[in-house]
Amino acid sequence: MPQDKESRDPAGEPKEIDPEVREVMREESRKSAGRGPDVAQEERKKSKFARAAVKAIEAKDERAFSELLRSVGVKDGSPEWERAWKRFRSAGGGRKL
């Protein structure tokens, strides 16, 4: 059966890796490095938070940013809360109080 030369590199591997396969590869490399699925789950959670924070900043939506901070367990008035708001405002994400 002839192989499609355009979709494979000289070593016979596909040029692009399926995203699901890539995720399995990441999981396996974490396991071999002693970093299990909990670490991967935490990384996904942080990535989701970062994307939501960027959206809130770009939209200059203070309410969404507050809700986002609370959803990840940052307490109102805590040092983390103050740092997050300082960064939000320095990025142009809302009015200064």
MODELLER restraints for C-alpha pairs under 7 A, 6 or more apart:
rsr = mdl.restraints
at = mdl.atoms
rsr.add(forms.Gaussian(group=physical.xy_distance, feature=features.Distance(at['CA:7:A'], at['CA:14:A']), mean=5.92, stdev=0.5))
rsr.add(forms.Gaussian(group=physical.xy_distance, feature=features.Distance(at['CA:7:A'], at['CA:15:A']), mean=5.89, stdev=0.5))
rsr.add(forms.Gaussian(group=physical.xy_distance, feature=features.Distance(at['CA:8:A'], at['CA:14:A']), mean=4.40, stdev=0.5))
rsr.add(forms.Gaussian(group=physical.xy_distance, feature=features.Distance(at['CA:8:A'], at['CA:15:A']), mean=5.26, stdev=0.5))
rsr.add(forms.Gaussian(group=physical.xy_distance, feature=features.Distance(at['CA:9:A'], at['CA:15:A']), mean=5.82, stdev=0.5))
rsr.add(forms.Gaussian(group=physical.xy_distance, feature=features.Distance(at['CA:27:A'], at['CA:37:A']), mean=6.76, stdev=0.5))
rsr.add(forms.Gaussian(group=physical.xy_distance, feature=features.Distance(at['CA:30:A'], at['CA:36:A']), mean=5.84, stdev=0.5))
rsr.add(forms.Gaussian(group=physical.xy_distance, feature=features.Distance(at['CA:53:A'], at['CA:65:A']), mean=6.45, stdev=0.5))
rsr.add(forms.Gaussian(group=physical.xy_distance, feature=features.Distance(at['CA:56:A'], at['CA:64:A']), mean=5.95, stdev=0.5))
rsr.add(forms.Gaussian(group=physical.xy_distance, feature=features.Distance(at['CA:56:A'], at['CA:65:A']), mean=5.61, stdev=0.5))
rsr.add(forms.Gaussian(group=physical.xy_distance, feature=features.Distance(at['CA:57:A'], at['CA:88:A']), mean=6.33, stdev=0.5))
rsr.add(forms.Gaussian(group=physical.xy_distance, feature=features.Distance(at['CA:57:A'], at['CA:93:A']), mean=4.27, stdev=0.5))
rsr.add(forms.Gaussian(group=physical.xy_distance, feature=features.Distance(at['CA:58:A'], at['CA:93:A']), mean=6.29, stdev=0.5))
rsr.add(forms.Gaussian(group=physical.xy_distance, feature=features.Distance(at['CA:60:A'], at['CA:93:A']), mean=4.35, stdev=0.5))
rsr.add(forms.Gaussian(group=physical.xy_distance, feature=features.Distance(at['CA:60:A'], at['CA:94:A']), mean=4.82, stdev=0.5))
rsr.add(forms.Gaussian(group=physical.xy_distance, feature=features.Distance(at['CA:61:A'], at['CA:94:A']), mean=6.81, stdev=0.5))
rsr.add(forms.Gaussian(group=physical.xy_distance, feature=features.Distance(at['CA:62:A'], at['CA:94:A']), mean=6.35, stdev=0.5))
rsr.add(forms.Gaussian(group=physical.xy_distance, feature=features.Distance(at['CA:74:A'], at['CA:80:A']), mean=6.58, stdev=0.5))
rsr.add(forms.Gaussian(group=physical.xy_distance, feature=features.Distance(at['CA:74:A'], at['CA:81:A']), mean=6.10, stdev=0.5))
rsr.add(forms.Gaussian(group=physical.xy_distance, feature=features.Distance(at['CA:75:A'], at['CA:81:A']), mean=6.44, stdev=0.5))
rsr.add(forms.Gaussian(group=physical.xy_distance, feature=features.Distance(at['CA:89:A'], at['CA:95:A']), mean=6.98, stdev=0.5))
rsr.add(forms.Gaussian(group=physical.xy_distance, feature=features.Distance(at['CA:89:A'], at['CA:96:A']), mean=6.59, stdev=0.5))
